[in-house]
Amino acid sequence: MLKFLGSFVLVILTSCPLLAQVEISAEDSVEIATIQKQWSEDSFQKGALQQHPISKINDIYYVSFLGKINENFDKGSLLSNQFIVGNPIQSIVSLKIPVQKLGDLYQLQGVQFLALASKINHQLDKAIHDIHADSVHMGLDLPQGYKGTNVYIGVTDWGFDYTHPVFYDSTLTQTRIAAAWDQYKTSGPHPNGFNYGTEYNGAAALLAAGSDTSNIYNYATHGTHVAGIAGGTGAGSVYRGVAYDAHFLFVTFLVDEAAVLDAWEWMYQKAQADGKRLVINMSWGLYHFGTLDGNSLLSQAITAYSNLGVVFVNSAGNNGNVNFHLKKTFANDLLKSKVDFYSYGANANMWGQSIHAWGEVGHSFQGGIIVANPGNTTLVESPFFNTSNTNAYIDTFLVTGADTIWYNLSANASHPLNGKPQMRLRVKCLNTSLKIILKATADSGTVHFWNVTELSNDVGNWGMPFSYAGSGTVGGDADNGISEPSCADDVISVAAYAPSYTTPGGSSAGGGLAGFSSHGPRYDGTMKPDISAPGVSICSAMSSFTDVAYTSVSNIVFNGTTYHFARLSGTSMSSPVVAGVCALMLEANPYLTAFQVKDILRNTARIDNFTGSIPAAGSPTWGKGKVNAYACVKEALNLVGAIEVNLPKSWNLYPNPVAEEIHFTLLEDLPTSCRIVNSKGQFFDLPIYDGKVSLKNIQAGEYILQIQLNGHLEQETFLKVN
């Protein structure tokens, strides 16, 4: 029976018309105001550090942001005001702002848009054979075997064991961890250009530290397992990773987007300084922040780094078996669907459910909730809130009988990054016998809704179903389930399947899509994921420091310590498989652009009875098919890349510019032919005689000369003149 509607509404203005030089979304304006309201030493120690993107650095509490800047941006003035400012990547920059100075946000010179840094959450033996990486390692019908040599694999994660023998070379004498940055550890030394966290360089520092520090995930092991898949040696076991001679850069990052942007910049600087190509693996994701359509600030930063040659690989998400998505094309009608809740007893941080909705440009929509009893009778309901005029944060409640249902809501008529209307509606209902019904309406336009678990520490990333609840309601589906930043245009988004293998009895097993693997496409229609890889029951290294429970399937003893291996499943496991394949390609051809690497993966993907026929644009579950490491390396050796890398060569060309004949400084061990490529991508295979190449029939212009030497492609640019 209806008792009364709670009328308490907290109103927070989402813009400052007179001073609003900086655009901030409605949802972020609300959270900023909440942080300011809660600001006190006690409240922050009790929970705000986990709930918001806040970190304590050098005894100062900072809030993390991503910013879009213009030519008027003055980094020096912010640094002088105790701001922590990352190195901009084109127009995107990370900012850490003291809590006491949040009131200055709207007046930051040269900052066009600010977004609160979103909180982030997680997402071999048979796998190596399944993707044909064993053929690459052995060098079958290849110039040599490839193992990821001279490539850095950067892993942004939590739970790294710096002492694990899988991160040593195959002789177990030298660590392959080039450097690590623990952003949680405050003792220092800080990395150059960043004034927080602790950087470890060299074996002595890494071994003395042992592991990264305990953080929001305690002493985790996720990062160790992921890195072992990408490039662990196995340390004498069969559980060897894909690119087991690559070197590593590890970052244990504060759980927000600004920190991961700093991690990418640190990794990029390290790779540049050491003359290495860089592949960054991200086995994590989020749904309720960003734009989910490739327009987020993180997506823009990924494109900028990709243009510099960095290859990004990301897990597609683990919501393929959850109907947590709704799509509705409105024609002045009504949508209703039951919002299923995660169990309050299953997680101590469980708060409720978060419904995030995105509409079409120029088409506003309205949303709200209904509370119903088990028989689907309405007990109480909220009003409709319209994206076109909800300029305030709504924080209120409904009451029915002895039950209080809390909800809050923020909306944008036109989001600053993509111009689309959006709404986030969060609901807390402790009485599990009650039904929470989402209601929405619009005159026209298509709206997408996602139902994601909301934790009090703000790192939930798993979906819960939209369900049928009687006449007039609909259930959800698992479509359009790719998370941020896997939905970025230039990320390699990876789905998961069970690796194929032959049983002791001789029959085939495995090969099917993992039920948990998130489905595409992106909600704007762009096809995601890009590729699929083994991600079910993948065995890899576990951190010897972890306090996470697991079942060991094997172990080794090294330097007096027992190190274990265990099987985990998820797109968190399939992503590093592909990252390792990228490293194999970049060893074979270090000049490939990030876009060529992605194209090779897609164009060489294999199909089988499980994938079925795949359209030219790709499949919303398989991408372009199953990753084929052997075909990838073969194709990489046939292409001419455009990335300038500072790799040592045993030869140079002279004279340069050249009119008729170009000479090699190296006379011995040269191949018998070379490939000349012009600016249009057209190529000519020309013979090499006595250390020189005749260019008499080549038109004037800039060219790349490429040879295959000692199993690797090497190239140099020259100018042909008449």
N, C-alpha and C positions, 0 to 999 in steps of 0.2 A: 504494500500500500504506500502511495506517495505521501511523504511527510512534509518536506519542504526543500526548496532549492537554496543551497548556500550562496550568499550574494557577495561574499568577500572577493574583491578583485584588486590585485596589485597592478597598478598602471605605471609603466616606465616608458617615457618618451624614447623613440628610437632614432631621433635625429635632432640636430641642433641647427635650425634654419639660418641663424645669423652667423655662426662660426663654422659650419659644417664643411670644412675643406676636405675632410677625409670621409669617404663612404664606408659604412659598416652595415652589414645585414641586420635585419630586425632580430634574428635569433642571437647573434653575437652581441648586439647592444644590450639585450636582456642579461646575458651571462656576465658581461662586464659590469653592469649595474649591480648584479647579485654579488659579485666578488667585492665590489666597493662597499656594499652594505654589510657583508660578513667580516670585513677586514678588522681583525684583531689577532693578536698572537695566539690566544687560546683557540679561537675557531679554526684557524689555519692548521694548528697542530692536530686538531681533532678530526679533520676530514677534508678540508678544502684542498689540501695538497693532492689528494687522490681524485677528487671530484672535478677539478679544473686543471687546465694546463699550467700549473704553477710549480716552480722549483725554487729551492733555497740555495743561492750561490753566494759564497763569501758573506754569509749572514744577512743577505738581502733577499726578500721574496720577489721573484720575477714572474710575470705572466707572459706566455709565449704567443707570438703572432706571426703570420705571414703577411707581407705587404707588397703592394704593387706601386712602384715608384716612378717618378719622371725626372727630367733633367735638373729640377730644383732641389733634389734630395741632397741633404748635407749630413753625411755620416759623422763628421767631426763634432757637430753641435749636439748630436744625440749622445755620442760617447762622453762628452763633457758633462752630461746630465745623468750619468750612471746607467744609460741604456747599454744593452749588449746587442751589437749589430753584426750580423753575418756578412760575408762577402756577397754582393749582389750577383745573381746569374741573370744577365740581361735586366729585365725590369722587376724581378722577383727577389725579395730579401727576407731573411729571418730577423725578427726583433724580439728581444726580451726586455720588457718594460717594468720598472719597479712598481709594485702595487700602489704605492703612495702617489704615483704620477699618472695613473690611469685617466685622471681628469683632463690631461693634456692631449688626449688621443686625437680629438677632432681638429687640432691646430698644428699637427706635425707638418712641417714644410716639406714639400716634394713627395708626400705620400698620397696617392690617389685613393687606394682602397686597402683596408685592413681586415683580416680574417683571424679570429682566434684559432690557434693551432689545435687541430683535432686530436683527441686521444686515440691511440692505436692499439690493436690487439693482434695476437697470432692468427694465424690460420694453421739391399743394393746388389745385392749379388745377382738376382734374377733381372733386375732393372737394366744393368749394364748390357747383358746379352739381348734383352728385348729391344733396346734402342740401337743395337749394332755398334755400340761404342767399343766393344772388345775387338772388332775388326779394325777400328781406327788405332787402338793401342798397339796392335800387332803390325799395322802398316800393310795390310793385305791389298795388293794392287795399288799401293800409294807410294810416293817417293820415300817415305819413312813412317814410323809410328809417331802419333801425336798424343801428347798427354797434358797439354795446357802450359807448356814451358814458356816463360817470359810474359805471362799474362797474370794480372791481378784479379782475383775474385773478391769483391767487397761484399760483406754480409752485414746488414743492419738488423739486429735482433737482440736477444737477451739470453744469457745462460751459456757463456763461452768458457770452456776449459782450456786455458793456454798451454797446459802441460800434456794434453792428450797426445799419445804417440801417432795418431792418424794425421796430425798436423806437422809431423816431421817428414824429412825426405825418405826415400825407400831404404836407405841404409840406417835410419833411425839415429842419425848423428846431428843433423841440422834442422832447426825449426823452419817451417815455411810460412810462419806468420811474420809478415814484414813489419806490421805495427798494429796497435790496438788503441782505441780511445774509449774509455769508460766514462760516459758523461755523468754518471751518478757519483763517482768517487771525487771527493772535494779536495783531497790532499795535494793534487798536482804532481808533476808539472803539467800545466795546461798546454794544449797544442798551440803552435805558433798561429797567431791571428784569432784565437778563441780564448776567452778568459774564464773558462769553466771546464770541469772534468779533469781527468788524468790520462795522459798519453804514455804508452809504453813502446819503446823502440829497442829492439835487440833482445836476444835470448835471455840475458841475465835479468832484465827488468820484467819480462813476461813470466819467467819461471818463478821469480820472487813474488809476483802478484798471485800466481796460481790460477785465478779465475776473475771474472768480473764480480762486482759487489752485489749483495742482495738488494732487490728493488721491489717494485710493485708486484713482480712475479716471484718474489723470494729468490732462492738460489735455483735458477731455472736450468734447463738443459736443451731448450728448443734450438738455440743458436749453434750449439755443438753438433746436434743431430743434422741440422740443415747444412752446415759447412762440410760435414763429413760426406754427405751425399754429393755435393758439388765437386769436392776435390780431396777427400781423405785418401790416404794411401792404403788404409786397411790395417797397417802395422802388422803385416804377416797373416792377417785373417783374410777370408774371402770377401769381406765387406769393404771393397775398394770403391772410391767415388769415381766420377766421370772424368775429371781433369786432374789427375792425382799428382801432377808436377807443377800445377799452378801455385802461386803464392797468395796469401790472404791479407786482407785488411778487415779487421773486426771493429764494429762500433756498437757498444751497448748504449742505446739512445734513450734519453728521456722520452716518456710516452706521449709525444706530440709531434705535429708536422714540422714545426720550426726546428726542432732538434734534428729531425731526419734530413732536413734541407742542409743544416750545418754538416751533418755526417757525409752527405754527398760531396759537398765542397771540400771537406778534409780529404776524402778518398781521391777526388779528382786531383788535388794538389800533390798528393803522394805519388800517384801514378805518373803525373807529368814530370815530377822531379826525378823519378827513377826510370823514365823512358819506357813505361809499360802500358799496354792496352788494359782497359778496365771494364769489367762486367760487374754490375751491382745486382745482387739478389735481395728481394723483399718478400719474405714469407709472412706477410701480415696485410691487413686491410681494414677498412671501415666503411660504413654505409650512411650514417646519419650526419655526415659533414661532407663538404665539397659539393659539386654539382652533378656528379655521376654521368656527365655527358662530354667529358674531355675539356671543359672550360675552367676547371678549378685552378687555383694558383699552383698547387703541386703539379698538376698536369702541364701547366705552362713551363714550370721549372724543368720538368723531365724533357720536354721538347728542346729547351735551350741547351741542356747538357748533352742530349743526343746529337745535336748539331756539332758538338765538340768531339764526338766519337764515343761517348759513354753508352754502353749497352745496358738497358734496364730490363730485368725479368721479375715478374710478379705473379704470385698465386692468384687464381681467379676467384677464390672464395669457396666456402664449404656449405652452401645452402641449396644444393641441387635437389635434395629430398624434402624440402620444406616449401609449402605453398604460401610463402610470406609476401607475395606480390599481387597487386590488383591493377588492372588497366581498365579504364572506363572512358568511352567516348560519349559525352553527355549531349542530350538534345532536350534541355529543359526537363530533365527527369532526375530520379533519386537513386543513389547507391547506398546499400546497407550490407555490412558484413561483420561477423563476430570476430573480435580481436582475441586470439588465444594468448595466454600468459605463460611464461616460464615459471617453474615451480619456485615459490619463495623459500622452500626448505632446501633447495639444491645449491644455492649460492648465498653466502652470508651478505654479499653486496647487492643482492637483488632489490631493485627499486620498483620497476614496473615495465611497461611497454612504451616504445617510442614509434609513432607513425610519422613517417616523412613522406611528403607528397610534392610532386613537381608537375606543373601544368604546361600549357603552350603559351607562347608569346601572344599577348593581346587577349587572352581568354581567362578571366578571373574564375575562381571557384570558391565554394563554401564548404566548411566541415564542422563536425561536432561529434558528440557521443550520446548514446542511449544506454541506460542501465536497465536490464531486464532480469526477470526471475527465471528459474529453470524451465518454466513452461512458456517462455518467450513473451510474457506479458510485460509491457513497458512500466517501469516503476518511477523513473525520473529521467529527464534528458536535458542536455545543455542547449542553449540557443545555437543557431548557425553562426559561424564566424567567416567573414568574407575576406579573401586575400586583398581585395581592392581597397578596403578601408579599415583593416585591423592594424592600426598604427601603434598599438600599445601591446605590451606583454600581458597576457591573461594568466593569472595564477589563482585558481579558485577551487571549489569543491561542490559536489552534489551529496545530499544526505537522503538515505532511505532507511527507515527503521533505525537500527543501531549502527548502521554502516555508513562510513564516510568514504567517498570516492574522490581522490584528489586528481586534478588534471591541470596542465598548463599548456599554453599555446603561443606561438609566435608566427608571423607571416610576413611575406614580402609581396607587394603588387608586381614588382619587377626587380628581380635579383640583380645586383650590380655586375655580376660576371657573365650572365647569359640573357638577361632581360625577361626571364620566365617567372611566373608566379610560383611561390612555394609556401609550404606550411609544415611546421613540425608540431605535433600534438602528442603530449606525454601523459600517460594515465597510470595511476597507482590504485589498485583494488585488492585488498587483503582477503576479502571474502570470496573464496574460489567458487562458491555456488552461484554467485551473480554472473551475469553475462554482460560484457562491455561490447556494444555495437558501434562500429564506425558508421557515421552517416555523412554523405557528401552530395552536393548538387551543383549544377552549373547550367547556364543557358546553352553553351556550346564548348567545344574543345575537348582534348584528351588529357586525362590526368593519370599519373602513375602513383601508387601508394606502396610503401614497404613497411612491414611490421618487424621491428628489431628490438631485442631485449635491452632494457636500460638498466645499467648497474649504477650504484651510488658513486663508484670511482670512475664512471664514464668510459669504460673500455669494452662494453659488450658489443659483439659484432655478429651474433648469430640471430637468424630469423625465427619467428614463430608464425604459425599459420593464421591466415584469414579463413574463417570457417562458415559454412552454411548454418543458419540458426532459424529455420522456419520460413514460412511464406514471405516473399519479398526480399530475401537476403541471398547473397551469393558467396561462394568460396573463392579462395585465391588460387594462384598458380606459382610455379617456380621460375617463370620467365624473367628476363631483364634483371638477373641477380648478380651481375658483376660489380664488385666493390671498388672503391677508391683505394689506391691509384691505378688499379688494373684496367680501369676504363679509359685511361689516358691514351691518346692517339699513338704515342711512340713507345709505350711499354709493350713488351712481349708478355701477353696474358696467357697463363698456362692452366689448362684443365687437367684432370687426373683420371687415370684408368688403372686397372689391375695388371701388373706385368704378366706376359705370357711365359709359360715354362712347360717342360715335359716331366710328367710324374715318373716315379721309379718304375711304374708299370708300362710306361711308353705312351701314355695318352697325353693329349694337350690339355692345358688348364689355363685359366686366367684370360686376360685380353679385353674384358668388358669395361664399359665406362663405370667409374666409381659413382655410387649413388649419391654421394655428398657433393660431387663436383658441381659448382654453380653454373647455371645456364645463362647464356646471352639471349639475344644480342643486347647491346647497350640500348637504353630506352629511347634514344633518338634514331635507332635503326642501324647504327654502325655495328658491323659484325665483331663480336668478341665471344669467346676467347680466340686467340690466334693459333694455338697449337695445344696438343695434349701430350702428357708424359706419365710414366709410372708414378703412382702416388698412394698405392694401397699396400699396407704391410711392408714398408720399406725399412730394411735393417741398416742402422748406422750407429755412430758413436754416441755415447751418453756422457754427460759431464760427471767427473768423479766427485764434484763438489755439490751436486744437486740434492735438494731435499724433496724432489718430486718422486712419487711412487711409480715404479715401472717393473716390467718383467724382463729380466736379462735372458738373452738367448745364447750369448757367448761372452767370453772375457779373455783378456790377455794381461800379463803382468809385465810392467815396464818400470824400471828404476824403483822397484819395491812397492809400487802401487798397482792395484787391480783396476783395470779399466773395462767397462762393460759396453755391450752392444744390445740394442733393443729395436723392436719393430714399431713404427708409428705410421699413421695414415693421415692423409690430408693433401690439399693442394699446396700446403707448406712443404711437402716432400717432392711434389712434381716440379715445382718451380726451380729448385736447385739442380735438378736433373738437366733442365734446359740451360740454366746458367753455365753448367759444366760443358755442355755441347758448344755453347757460344765461345768458351775459352779454347776449345779444340780448334774451332774455325779460325780464331784470331792468332793462334800459334802458327797455323798453316799459312794464313794470309793476314798479316797485321795491318794492312792498309785498308781493309774493308770499312765502310761507313757503318754506323749503327743501323741505318735503314737497309743497307745491303744484307747485314746479318739477319735482320727480321725477315726480309724477303726470301733469303735462302731457306730459313726454317720453314716458312709457309710453302714455298714452291717445291721442296723436296719431301714434304710430309708423306708418309705412306698411309694407304687405306687397306682395310681388310674386311672380313665378314662382319666384324663388330661395328666398324665405323659406317659401313655401307657406302653408297655413292655420296660424295660431298660436292655441293654446288661450288661454282667458281669463287663466290664471295666467302665461302666457309660455312661451317655448321655451328649453330648456337650451343652445341654441347662439346664437339670435338675440335672446333676451330678448323684448320685445314687438314687435320688428321693427326697421326701419331708421329712424334719426332723421330727422325732417322739420322743419327749422328754420322754414319758412314757416308750417306749421300750428301749431307751438309758439307763435310770436309772436301769431298770430291768437287762439289760445286764451288766452294771457296777457292780452290786451287785454279779454277778456270776464270776467275773474275779479276778485274783490275780495280782496286779501291782508290779512294780519293783522300784518305786521311794522311796527314803528314805526321810521321812518328819518328822520334829520335832514337832509332835503333842502329846499333853498330853494323856497318857493312865492310866487306873486305875489298870493295871496289868503288870507283867513281868514274864519271864520264868526262871526257874532254875532247875537243874544246867545247865550250858551252857559253854562248850560242855557237851553233855549228852550221856549216853550209853544205858539205858533201859527205864527209865521213866522220863518224863519232867513234872514239876509242875508249876501251876499258883500261883502267890502271892495272887491273888484274889480268894476267895472261894465262895462268894455269887454272885448271878445273872449270873453265867456262863451259856452259852448254853450247850446243851447235846452233841454237836459234834463240831469238828473243821476240817479244811482242811489243809493238808500238801502238799506243792508243791516243787518239786525238780528243779534243774537248767535247766532241759529240758522242763519244763512246765507241766510235768506229775503230777497229783494230786491224793491224797488219802483222803477220808473222814473217820475220826477216832472218836470213842466215847470218851467223857470226863467223867471220873469216879472220884468222890471225889477230884476234882481239879487237876487231873493229867491225862496224856495220855501215853499209852504204846507204845513204839517204838521198841519192840523186833523184829518185822518182817520188819523193815525199814533198808535199806542198809546205810552204812556210806556215809556222804556227807553233803553239806550245803542245808538247807531247809528254807522255809517260812511257819510259822504257822499262819493261819488266822481264826478269829472268827467274828461272827456278834453280836455286843453288843449295846444295846440301839439304834437299827436302823442303826448303822454305822459299816462298816468293819474296823477292827483293826488287825494289824499283827506285827509279830516280827520274826527276822531271828535267827536260831540256827544251831549248828554244831552237827551232829550225828557221834559218834565214836563207834568202836567195843570194 
